[in-house]
Amino acid sequence: MERTLLLIKPDGVQRGLIGKIITEVENADLVIVNMRLIHLSREDAEKFYSVHKAKPFFRKLVNFVTKDRIVAIELEGENVIKRVRSLIGTTDPKKAEKGTIREKYGLDMTVNTVHASDSKETARSEIRFFFDEED
């Protein structure tokens, strides 16, 4: 069984979408292994998104994810990384596939409601970032 990380970003929390997104995850037969509601510090957000540090949107992204709480969800299932990526859609909600989470709830490239790991290596690292081995 594979594991991955899904984040519900501040806009999803503020707009009361946590339950709707969890329902979509459960309807896709994905198993929630771990979940927590947290408020990322600026330092932690910069660490988490460090892969984007040199990109022009980095500051905007860090400012956005630190403005309110997020929900970190560890998921498990067969081909879970690929399945979650299909469930959430592409980064730009305007170009996201019909019926995906970002198409339904995202507002723009930054305020796109969710984040999901894009590979096994990234998933392992991101899960460790939010959950320790004892969780």
C-alpha positions as CSV (number, residue, x, y, z in Angstrom):
1,M,0.0,0.0,0.0
2,E,1.2,3.4,-0.9
3,R,0.8,6.6,1.2
4,T,0.6,10.3,0.3
5,L,-0.1,13.7,1.8
6,L,-3.0,15.9,1.0
7,L,-3.3,19.4,2.4
8,I,-6.4,21.5,2.6
9,K,-5.1,25.0,2.4
10,P,-6.3,28.1,4.3
11,D,-9.0,29.0,1.7
12,G,-10.5,25.5,2.1
13,V,-10.5,25.8,5.9
14,Q,-11.9,29.4,5.8
15,R,-14.7,28.5,3.3
16,G,-15.8,25.5,5.3
17,L,-14.7,22.9,2.7
18,I,-13.0,20.4,5.0
19,G,-16.0,18.1,5.2
20,K,-16.7,18.2,1.5
21,I,-13.1,17.4,0.6
22,I,-12.9,14.6,3.1
23,T,-16.1,13.2,1.6
24,E,-14.6,13.3,-1.8
25,V,-11.5,11.5,-0.5
26,E,-13.6,8.8,1.2
27,N,-15.9,8.4,-1.9
28,A,-12.7,7.7,-3.8
29,D,-12.1,4.7,-1.5
30,L,-8.9,6.3,0.0
31,V,-8.1,5.6,3.6
32,I,-7.3,8.4,6.0
33,V,-4.4,7.2,8.2
34,N,-3.6,10.5,10.0
35,M,-5.1,14.0,10.1
36,R,-4.3,17.2,11.9
37,L,-5.3,20.9,11.8
38,I,-2.3,23.2,12.2
39,H,-1.2,26.7,11.6
40,L,2.1,26.7,9.8
41,S,4.8,29.2,10.9
42,R,6.5,31.2,8.2
43,E,9.7,29.2,8.9
44,D,7.9,25.9,8.5
45,A,6.1,27.1,5.3
46,E,9.4,28.2,3.8
47,K,10.9,24.8,4.6
48,F,7.9,22.9,3.3
49,Y,7.9,24.8,0.0
50,S,11.7,25.2,-0.3
51,V,11.7,23.4,-3.7
52,H,10.0,26.6,-5.0
53,K,12.3,29.1,-3.3
54,A,13.8,30.5,-6.5
55,K,10.4,30.8,-8.2
56,P,8.6,34.2,-8.4
57,F,5.5,32.9,-6.7
58,F,7.3,31.6,-3.6
59,R,6.7,34.6,-1.3
60,K,3.0,34.8,-2.3
61,L,2.6,31.0,-1.6
62,V,4.3,31.3,1.8
63,N,2.2,34.3,2.8
64,F,-1.0,32.5,1.7
65,V,-0.4,29.2,3.6
66,T,0.6,30.9,6.8
67,K,-2.5,33.2,6.9
68,D,-4.7,30.6,8.6
69,R,-4.8,26.9,9.5
70,I,-4.4,24.0,7.2
71,V,-5.5,20.4,7.4
72,A,-2.7,17.8,6.8
73,I,-4.1,14.4,5.8
74,E,-2.0,11.2,5.3
75,L,-3.8,8.9,2.9
76,E,-3.2,5.2,2.0
77,G,-4.3,3.1,-0.9
78,E,-3.3,1.3,-4.1
79,N,-1.7,3.9,-6.4
80,V,-2.8,6.6,-4.0
81,I,-0.4,9.2,-5.3
82,K,-1.7,9.0,-8.8
83,R,-5.3,8.7,-7.6
84,V,-5.1,11.7,-5.4
85,R,-3.5,13.8,-8.1
86,S,-6.4,12.9,-10.4
87,L,-8.9,13.7,-7.7
88,I,-7.5,17.2,-7.1
89,G,-6.8,18.2,-10.7
90,T,-4.1,20.5,-12.1
91,T,-2.7,23.5,-10.2
92,D,-4.7,26.1,-12.2
93,P,-8.4,25.7,-11.3
94,K,-9.4,27.3,-14.6
95,K,-7.6,24.5,-16.4
96,A,-8.4,21.7,-14.0
97,E,-10.4,18.7,-15.2
98,K,-14.2,18.9,-14.6
99,G,-15.3,17.5,-11.3
100,T,-11.9,17.7,-9.6
101,I,-11.4,19.4,-6.3
102,R,-9.5,22.3,-7.7
103,E,-12.0,22.8,-10.5
104,K,-14.9,22.9,-8.1
105,Y,-13.3,24.9,-5.2
106,G,-10.1,26.6,-6.4
107,L,-10.0,30.3,-7.1
108,D,-6.6,30.8,-8.8
109,M,-3.1,29.3,-9.1
110,T,-2.3,30.1,-5.4
111,V,-5.7,29.9,-3.8
112,N,-6.4,26.4,-5.2
113,T,-7.7,24.8,-2.0
114,V,-5.4,21.7,-1.9
115,H,-1.9,20.4,-2.2
116,A,-0.9,16.8,-2.9
117,S,2.4,15.0,-3.0
118,D,3.6,14.3,-6.6
119,S,5.9,11.3,-6.1
120,K,6.8,8.5,-3.7
121,E,9.9,10.4,-2.5
122,T,8.0,13.7,-2.1
123,A,5.2,11.8,-0.2
124,R,7.6,10.3,2.3
125,S,9.2,13.6,2.9
126,E,6.0,15.5,3.2
127,I,4.3,13.0,5.5
128,R,7.4,13.1,7.8
129,F,7.1,16.9,7.8
130,F,3.6,16.8,9.3
131,F,3.5,13.5,11.2
132,D,6.2,11.8,13.2
133,E,6.6,8.0,13.1
134,E,4.6,7.6,16.3
135,D,1.5,9.3,15.0
